Amino acid sequence: MSNGIALALIPEEKYSEYRYNAIFKAYKWDPQVGDQNTLAKHAVLMDRETAGQLEMWAERLSEETMGMEEALAGKLSLARKLGLPRRIIKAAERLTSYNRNQNIRLMRFDFHPTTEGWAVSEVNSDVPGGFAEASALPELAGRYFEGYGPRRHFGESLLQAFKERVKENGRIAFVHATSYSDDRQVMEFLSDYFQAHGYRTVFAAPDHIRWENRKAVCIIEGEEGPIDGIARFFPLEWLTGLPRKSDWQGYYDCIAPSCNHPVAILTQSKRLPLVWDVLGIDIPTWKALLPDTRDPKAVRPQDTDWIYKPALGRVGDGISIKEAIADKEHAKIVKAVRRNPKGWVAQKKFISQPLKDINGESYHLCVGVFTVNGRSAGFYGRISPYPRIDERAKDIPILVSKGGL
């Protein structure tokens, strides 16, 4: 195993069964992007030592990240350096009421095997995805690989966190973009899991929630009434596009336990490292694992060992790894950076170490490690033939050795 991991093919005669079960049991309703299958024919086999190391790093990164966002909430003048929309910065004035012990803090840290060991590329701090993939896919694939199995079930980890904050039989609003089936399948997975363990749930668009004395209230016809907890799967920056009457700023200081609270947007920005040294807190794990990150104006476009990333980018979109994208896209990114450098960041490029399967085919891997309230909560894997992990990447189960290291 290189870096404690290996790439193994799911038995060819079992893949159809695995894919069928992924669609109907793992909420992968449409495992396609265009004409491309996004469900890998592989599994990642990981030794226990590597799994434990990634989890330990993620937990330390989580604690450091929560410390940074609390510091930023008290120094909002620094938020202007994060490339956040003005309306979000203005709404962030309500963050003075934020209490991490009242809310559920979910993050996903993306790790990559490189030629120099493991590196972390970013934290998905606001609305990370991959919930069902981290919970159900390892259970489905584990039957094909003796001695390996799932590490943790993300759904169970999140449920336990809500149990600590929300009363038994409480009602949880799963807030998402209701017109997107990809988002709905994520919410269906969580809703079914929470209902099976005694909670009531309601599917809601972000403007289906109103606020009465800072308490969340559902206004959907037939579902009217108090909300005891919120699970938001709607990027915070999208809230600014809602009608004024929606009062989306209410999410910032509501009493109902939230996952995630809007404070998460402060650390979602990829420009966060630009303010590290003025926050007054120690973040040794971030500084050890994240490649050097700078303001784009400090890097020349012809410097090939640097890449650009959008401040609020998601799913790998807009990352200028030249060997992974067409020249036209690369030129478009460089032009966008020149036009609005405050919306981008420059990061030293690491050399991704591809994994080879038994047929000699190479794939680049990203291991997303979830944390919930600072504790590791499951692995989400994606592979790609390109060193940029984006919408073309395939979901892959992460299986961990059951014994030894």
Secondary structure in CASP SS format (residue, H / E / C, confidence):
PFRMAT SS
TARGET T0000
AUTHOR 0000-0000-0000
METHOD secondary structure of the structure
MODEL  1
M C 1.00
S E 1.00
N C 1.00
G C 1.00
I E 1.00
A E 1.00
L E 1.00
A E 1.00
L E 1.00
I C 1.00
P C 1.00
E H 1.00
E H 1.00
K H 1.00
Y H 1.00
S H 1.00
E H 1.00
Y H 1.00
R H 1.00
Y H 1.00
N H 1.00
A H 1.00
I H 1.00
F H 1.00
K H 1.00
A C 1.00
Y C 1.00
K C 1.00
W C 1.00
D C 1.00
P C 1.00
Q E 1.00
V E 1.00
G C 1.00
D C 1.00
Q E 1.00
N E 1.00
T C 1.00
L E 1.00
A C 1.00
K C 1.00
H E 1.00
A E 1.00
V E 1.00
L E 1.00
M E 1.00
D C 1.00
R H 1.00
E H 1.00
T H 1.00
A H 1.00
G H 1.00
Q H 1.00
L H 1.00
E H 1.00
M H 1.00
W H 1.00
A H 1.00
E H 1.00
R H 1.00
L H 1.00
S H 1.00
E H 1.00
E H 1.00
T H 1.00
M H 1.00
G H 1.00
M H 1.00
E H 1.00
E H 1.00
A H 1.00
L H 1.00
A H 1.00
G C 1.00
K C 1.00
L H 1.00
S H 1.00
L H 1.00
A H 1.00
R H 1.00
K H 1.00
L H 1.00
G C 1.00
L C 1.00
P C 1.00
R H 1.00
R H 1.00
I H 1.00
I H 1.00
K H 1.00
A H 1.00
A H 1.00
E H 1.00
R H 1.00
L H 1.00
T H 1.00
S H 1.00
Y C 1.00
N C 1.00
R H 1.00
N H 1.00
Q H 1.00
N C 1.00
I C 1.00
R C 1.00
L E 1.00
M E 1.00
R E 1.00
F E 1.00
D E 1.00
F E 1.00
H E 1.00
P E 1.00
T E 1.00
T C 1.00
E C 1.00
G E 1.00
W E 1.00
A E 1.00
V E 1.00
S E 1.00
E E 1.00
V E 1.00
N E 1.00
S C 1.00
D C 1.00
V C 1.00
P C 1.00
G C 1.00
G C 1.00
F H 1.00
A H 1.00
E H 1.00
A H 1.00
S H 1.00
A C 1.00
L H 1.00
P H 1.00
E H 1.00
L H 1.00
A H 1.00
G H 1.00
R H 1.00
Y H 1.00
F C 1.00
E C 1.00
G C 1.00
Y E 1.00
G E 1.00
P C 1.00
R C 1.00
R C 1.00
H C 1.00
F H 1.00
G H 1.00
E H 1.00
S H 1.00
L H 1.00
L H 1.00
Q H 1.00
A H 1.00
F H 1.00
K H 1.00
E C 1.00
R C 1.00
V C 1.00
K C 1.00
E C 1.00
N C 1.00
G C 1.00
R E 1.00
I E 1.00
A E 1.00
F E 1.00
V E 1.00
H E 1.00
A C 1.00
T C 1.00
S C 1.00
Y C 1.00
S H 1.00
D H 1.00
D H 1.00
R H 1.00
Q H 1.00
V H 1.00
M H 1.00
E H 1.00
F H 1.00
L H 1.00
S H 1.00
D H 1.00
Y H 1.00
F H 1.00
Q H 1.00
A C 1.00
H C 1.00
G C 1.00
Y C 1.00
R E 1.00
T E 1.00
V E 1.00
F E 1.00
A E 1.00
A C 1.00
P H 1.00
D H 1.00
H H 1.00
I E 1.00
R E 1.00
W E 1.00
E E 1.00
N C 1.00
R C 1.00
K E 1.00
A E 1.00
V E 1.00
C E 1.00
I C 1.00
I C 1.00
E C 1.00
G C 1.00
E C 1.00
E C 1.00
G E 1.00
P E 1.00
I C 1.00
D C 1.00
G E 1.00
I E 1.00
A E 1.00
R E 1.00
F E 1.00
F C 1.00
P C 1.00
L H 1.00
E H 1.00
W H 1.00
L H 1.00
T H 1.00
G H 1.00
L C 1.00
P C 1.00
R H 1.00
K H 1.00
S H 1.00
D C 1.00
W H 1.00
Q H 1.00
G H 1.00
Y H 1.00
Y H 1.00
D C 1.00
C C 1.00
I C 1.00
A C 1.00
P C 1.00
S E 1.00
C E 1.00
N C 1.00
H C 1.00
P H 1.00
V H 1.00
A H 1.00
I H 1.00
L H 1.00
T H 1.00
Q H 1.00
S C 1.00
K C 1.00
R C 1.00
L H 1.00
P H 1.00
L H 1.00
V H 1.00
W H 1.00
D H 1.00
V H 1.00
L C 1.00
G C 1.00
I C 1.00
D C 1.00
I C 1.00
P H 1.00
T H 1.00
W H 1.00
K H 1.00
A H 1.00
L H 1.00
L C 1.00
P C 1.00
D C 1.00
T E 1.00
R E 1.00
D C 1.00
P H 1.00
K H 1.00
A H 1.00
V C 1.00
R C 1.00
P C 1.00
Q C 1.00
D C 1.00
T C 1.00
D C 1.00
W E 1.00
I E 1.00
Y E 1.00
K E 1.00
P E 1.00
A C 1.00
L C 1.00
G C 1.00
R C 1.00
V C 1.00
G C 1.00
D C 1.00
G C 1.00
I C 1.00
S C 1.00
I C 1.00
K H 1.00
E H 1.00
A H 1.00
I C 1.00
A C 1.00
D H 1.00
K H 1.00
E H 1.00
H H 1.00
A H 1.00
K H 1.00
I H 1.00
V H 1.00
K H 1.00
A H 1.00
V H 1.00
R H 1.00
R H 1.00
N C 1.00
P H 1.00
K H 1.00
G H 1.00
W E 1.00
V E 1.00
A E 1.00
Q E 1.00
K E 1.00
K C 1.00
F C 1.00
I C 1.00
S E 1.00
Q C 1.00
P C 1.00
L E 1.00
K E 1.00
D C 1.00
I C 1.00
N C 1.00
G C 1.00
E C 1.00
S E 1.00
Y E 1.00
H E 1.00
L E 1.00
C E 1.00
V E 1.00
G E 1.00
V E 1.00
F E 1.00
T E 1.00
V E 1.00
N C 1.00
G C 1.00
R E 1.00
S E 1.00
A E 1.00
G E 1.00
F E 1.00
Y E 1.00
G E 1.00
R E 1.00
I E 1.00
S E 1.00
P C 1.00
Y C 1.00
P C 1.00
R C 1.00
I C 1.00
D C 1.00
E C 1.00
R C 1.00
A C 1.00
K E 1.00
D E 1.00
I E 1.00
P C 1.00
I E 1.00
L E 1.00
V E 1.00
S E 1.00
K C 1.00
G C 1.00
G C 1.00
L C 1.00
END
